[in-house]
Amino acid sequence: MNAMDIKAVMDHLPHRFPFLLVDRVLEIEPGRRIVALKNVTINEPFFPGHFPHHPVMPGVMVLEALAQAAAILAFKSGERLPDDRSVVYFLGIDRARFKSPVGPGDQLALHARIDRYLKGIWKFSAEARVGERLAAEAQLMCAMRDA
């Protein structure tokens, strides 16, 4: 179970500020699961326009953070190494549920588990937690392709 700092995260994802939504990987078991972190701050670019008097991280951004963690897991699971041409694309989101709001000061724990891999298509079960509180859950389907 290897941890990854922000430099290693950036080596595995093409995203950059303001769209890089994984700050650190705490645990990773290639071929199985990942636990990553997103530190949510008041400086996020979506907060001024998304309920400015009661800032809430948009659910779609929580799902994107989960997808980025899943993409790291896909790369670390050995299909190929990340490079300037490889991208993990969303194919589908099923059973997405938002259980609790995420706001500034929260630390979002991103959990993803590989359910299935077949012919370049990955299916993950994912959930985002703030402490013990479930914030969101979904099944994500992704494909690794050349950009």
C-alpha positions in Angstrom: 0.0 0.0 0.0 2.0 2.9 -1.3 1.2 6.5 -0.5 1.6 9.2 -3.1 2.4 12.9 -2.6 1.1 15.7 -4.8 4.0 15.3 -7.3 3.3 11.6 -7.8 -0.4 12.4 -8.2 0.4 15.0 -10.9 2.6 12.4 -12.6 -0.5 10.2 -12.9 -3.2 12.8 -13.8 -3.3 15.4 -16.6 -5.4 17.7 -14.5 -4.0 21.0 -13.1 -5.3 23.8 -11.1 -8.2 24.6 -10.8 -9.3 21.1 -11.8 -6.9 18.8 -10.0 -9.0 17.4 -7.2 -6.7 14.9 -5.6 -4.1 16.2 -3.1 -2.7 12.9 -1.8 -3.1 9.2 -2.0 -3.1 7.5 1.4 -3.4 3.9 0.3 -3.3 2.1 -2.9 -3.6 -1.6 -3.7 -3.1 -1.9 -7.5 -5.8 -4.0 -9.0 -8.0 -3.5 -6.0 -8.6 -0.2 -4.3 -7.4 3.3 -3.5 -8.0 5.9 -0.7 -7.1 9.5 -1.7 -7.7 12.9 -0.1 -9.0 16.2 -1.3 -8.6 19.1 1.1 -11.5 21.4 0.5 -10.7 25.1 1.0 -12.7 28.3 0.8 -10.3 29.3 -2.1 -11.9 26.7 -4.4 -13.0 28.5 -7.6 -16.6 27.2 -7.5 -17.5 28.6 -4.0 -18.0 32.2 -4.9 -20.9 31.2 -7.2 -22.2 28.1 -5.6 -24.3 29.2 -2.7 -22.0 32.1 -1.7 -23.7 32.6 1.7 -23.5 28.9 2.5 -20.7 27.4 0.4 -21.2 23.8 -0.8 -18.9 21.8 -3.1 -21.0 20.9 -6.2 -21.9 17.2 -6.3 -20.4 17.0 -9.8 -17.1 18.1 -8.4 -17.2 15.4 -5.7 -17.9 12.9 -8.5 -15.0 14.3 -10.5 -12.7 13.9 -7.5 -13.8 10.3 -7.2 -13.1 9.7 -10.9 -9.6 11.2 -10.6 -8.8 8.9 -7.7 -10.2 6.0 -9.8 -8.0 7.0 -12.8 -4.9 6.9 -10.6 -5.9 3.4 -9.5 -6.4 2.4 -13.2 -2.9 3.6 -14.1 -1.3 2.0 -11.0 -3.1 -1.3 -11.8 -0.7 -1.7 -14.8 -2.6 -1.5 -18.0 -0.1 1.2 -19.0 2.0 4.0 -17.6 0.6 7.6 -17.8 2.1 9.7 -20.5 1.1 12.9 -22.4 -1.2 10.9 -24.7 -3.1 8.7 -22.2 -6.4 9.9 -20.7 -9.0 8.1 -18.6 -12.5 9.2 -19.8 -15.8 8.9 -18.0 -18.2 6.5 -19.8 -20.9 6.5 -17.2 -22.1 7.3 -13.7 -24.6 5.0 -12.1 -26.4 5.0 -8.8 -24.9 8.4 -7.8 -26.3 9.5 -4.4 -25.4 12.6 -2.5 -25.8 12.0 1.2 -24.3 15.1 2.9 -22.9 18.5 1.8 -19.2 19.1 1.6 -17.9 22.5 2.5 -14.7 24.6 3.1 -12.5 23.0 5.8 -13.7 19.5 5.0 -11.2 16.8 4.1 -12.8 14.5 1.6 -11.6 10.9 1.7 -12.0 9.4 -1.8 -12.5 5.6 -1.8 -12.6 3.6 -5.1 -12.6 -0.1 -5.6 -12.3 -1.9 -8.9 -15.4 -4.0 -9.6 -14.6 -5.1 -13.1 -12.1 -4.6 -15.9 -12.7 -5.9 -19.4 -11.2 -4.8 -22.7 -10.1 -1.4 -21.6 -13.3 -0.6 -19.6 -13.1 -0.1 -15.9 -16.0 -0.2 -13.5 -15.5 1.2 -10.0 -17.5 1.5 -6.8 -16.7 4.8 -5.2 -17.6 6.8 -2.1 -16.5 10.1 -0.7 -16.4 10.6 3.1 -15.8 13.4 5.5 -14.6 11.6 8.6 -17.1 8.9 9.2 -19.9 10.8 7.3 -20.8 9.5 3.8 -20.9 12.5 1.5 -21.5 10.7 -1.9 -21.4 7.3 -3.5 -21.6 6.1 -7.1 -20.5 3.5 -9.6 -18.2 4.9 -12.2 -17.4 3.5 -15.6 -14.2 4.7 -17.3 -12.0 3.9 -20.3 -8.3 4.6 -20.8 -7.6 5.9 -24.3 -5.0 7.9 -26.3 -5.9 11.6 -26.4 
